[in-house]
Amino acid sequence: MLKSIYIKNFAIIEEVELEFSSGLNILTGETGAGKSIIVDAISIAFGERASSDLIRNGANKSIVECIFDLSNTKDKVDLSSFDEYLDGNELIIRREIPIKGNSRSFINDTPVPTSKLRELSDLLIDFLGQHEHQTLLYSSKQLRILDNFAENHSLISEYQQVLTELTELIYHLKEYNSKKDSLFDKKDDIIAKINLLNRVNPSPNEDEEINAKLKKIENAEFLSSLANELYNVVFDGDFSCYQQLHRAKKIIDNLSKYDDKFNEYDAEINSIAISLKEFSVFVKSFLDSIDFNPLEIEQLRERYSELKKIIRQFGSLENAIDARQSLRQELELIDKFDEKIAEIKDKIVEKSRQLGDIAQIIDTRRKEKSIKLSSEIVEKLKNLGIEKAQFEVSFTQSSANGFEEIFEQPCAIIEDNFYKTFSNGISHCEFLISTNPGFSVQPLKNVASGGEISRIMLAIKSIIANADNIPLLIFDEIDTGISGKIAQKVAQEMKELSKFHQIIAITHLPQVAAAGDRNFIVEKIPLLDDTIVRSKALNAEEKVKEIAKMLSGEKISEYAIKNARELIKSVAYE
């Protein structure tokens, strides 16, 4: 329920705060006092279009804040789409309208787009006024009313589940059709990639392993080359150190024949020769220890080059390995594309027939219950002073273009006829009414009298009270053009309806005001250079005086006081 509303600098309201009760809340006051401005403020808080013209003269911005108690609402109203904003059972809606720039909207102090407030309004409030806030005039709302009356909730849930499945099938079909052409265009490329991957057959991390092995082997090649060169310089070859030393020894031997001093160096020469031979053996042993295979290097280099080509194409060997399976699937898909598309189309047709079966059951129940609803509304309107009323519910469907359309968007098939689908069935409905004899029924929105519209809405709400989950109903001057006995009937209906919904009602009827669980007076106070609106909740005695004033005018007599008390008592015992 709506616990309270705070309004600041809105139209002629400087500052007003009202705390509402459950049941029937009544706003009374002179014409033009500002009662409807309070209703307008509530509609603004819940996303109605706002402009800076609404800001009170001299102020920088308007503020409207509504606080809802959700403790008895969550089980009846689906607020799951607002979970991120909700914390506990209190819901605070705030709208700020600055003199410059766009308005700002908040749910529990979290900024939200205005569209979110409108979504909340659809779940929490019905505005049943004479003018712009008549939500019951919308065809979609009327259909929800009929479904509540017909108790179609489980059927509609089943319908929506099948509709979701059908929508997914159509999405997949469109996906396949969009892929088909592109896949056929790249078939040759897919085959070439598969052949390359099959030929090379890479392993995970193979490129890193080959690179490491090449570095090791290439180092071996370098060492082998150096060691071989060293062996040739030291021992092998005509000009090696060992051969040159051997020639030197022969020359020394010849020289020693002529000079004994050369004999002193013979032993040193022999020692150097032995060292050189020992060193050559070491170098030869080192050379033999090096594992070097030129053919293996060439093979590794060729393999590494192939792997690099694959990496350039696929990004990595892991991607290439993963891609091979998906490429094979794509190729298989190309070969079986027509077969797969035909399979999905068959499923779409089957699901469309299933959807049609459920939609037909929903429509049958709607039409059956619409007759009962119409009868009850006519009877209720008689009690509310519209004695010659006629009421009907009309249904319309939109045909689909057969198989030309069925694969593009969800359609329902009923006995080989194709129908466009909506979120809750295949039908639109419209409430038709005539309030005067001799006139044919017309759409409810075309009824000229605001008072009649309000009473019609009251009649509808009274009939569907138990099935309707909207917690708050706002009636703006439902009493236009009625009095006496009919006014009493209206009061009784509103009192009964307030057992199922919280009601806020603006009224000029003392009978309706007497039925209030909480009553408020709204007054316009002229000041020297300004005008302000004041409002307050009335205690029991103030309520009596206000109703007496409504009965007799400004001068309240004892007789009027007595009548007011009796009127309040009579409503209490209805």
Protein Blocks (a to p, Z undefined) as FASTA:
>chain_A
ZZbdcdehiajbfbdcddddehjdddeddehilmmmmmmmmmmmnopacdfklpcghiab
dcddddddfklmmmmpccklmmmmggcjbdcddddddfedcddddeehiacdfklmmmmm
mmmpccddfklmmmklpmklmmmmmmmmnopmlmmmmmmmmmmmmmmmmmmmmmmmmmmm
mmmmmmmmmmmmmmmmmmnopaehklmmmmmmmmmmmmmmmmmmmmmmmmmmmmgojkbm
klmmmmmmmmmmmmmmmomklmmmmmmmmmmmmmmmmmmmmmmmmmmmpccdfklmmmmm
mmmmmmmmmmmmnopaklmmmmmmmmmmmmmmmmmmmmmmmmmmmmmmmmmmmmmmmmmm
mmmmmmmmmmmmmmmmmmmmmmnopakbccdddddddddehjllmmmpccddeehiacdd
dfkbjbdcdddddfbghiacddfklpmblklmmmmmmmmmmmmmmmpmbfbdcdehklgo
iahjlmmmmmmmmmmmmmmpccddddfbfklmmmpmbdcdddddddfkbccdddddddfk
lmmmmmmmmmnojbdcfklmmmmmmmmmmmmmZZ
